[in-house]
Amino acid sequence: MIYNQHEYDIRMEWGLKGVEELAPISDVIIIVDVLSFSTCVDIATSRGAFIYPYQWKNETAIEYAKNVGAILADFKRKYTDGFSLSPTSLTHITPHQKLVLPSPNGATLSLTTGNTPTLCGCLRNAKAVANFAKKYGKKISIIAAGEQWQDNSLRVSLEDVIGAGAIISYLEDRLSPESKASLAIFKSSQETLLSDIKECSSGKELIARGFEKDVLLASDFNISNCVPVLRNGYFENGNI
């Protein structure tokens, strides 16, 4: 009870343990993985595609894709020759395309929310997701996915706390202290959003690897009305 922020309507936590604490007592849960799962899901579902989150990048993903009649995203991030965990690669996805998208962060969290309604949020669709979440009830939990250190422990990531705060900025009910802190960080970065995302650790890593386009797409604020909703194992645009 101490860690689940149950006294408040709007809660914010990190990672898998955050999902485990908050999902059972929430009307809806929002997964935020700005670089890059949530951004990928927004871009793909806004184009009418169906995204199947999957935890592992191994042979089981190949079998899973076959079972659901989907294609499998490339395990290696790249812009061209198919789809991957690169938002840029998904800008040309077609309506009704089924895609299995493995991710150790956002996808993994999406698959652990149980029966709690689950949305996928990022900077691109922050307002749309927040407004849609209100339809489920007052108890709204926002989970920042974070990244992983080499030992697989959680690395708190600036882009995800900013993304969570962006969504929280459109929610009016009682905010937990964690939600207030996330909101404050978003407000402090709102005027310098692009530079902060580019210059944070995750942004610098992707730019150094040649994926600046992905960072730019992820930094776009409120340009999407898409609300990815997890239903029957896949995300689809629920705001249509």
Secondary structure, DSSP 8 states (H G I E B T S, - for coil): -TTTTTT-SEEEEEHHHHHHHHGGG-SEEEEE-TTTHHHHHHHHHHTT-EEEEES--SHHHHHHHHHHT-EE--SS--SSSS--S-GGGGTT--TT-EEEEE-TTHHHHHTT-TTS-EEEE-STTHHHHHHHHGGG-S-EEEEE--EE-TTS-EE--HHHHHHHHHHHTT--S-B-HHHHHHHHHHHHHGGGHHHHHHHSHHHHHHHHTT-HHHHHHHH--S-----EEEETTEEEE---
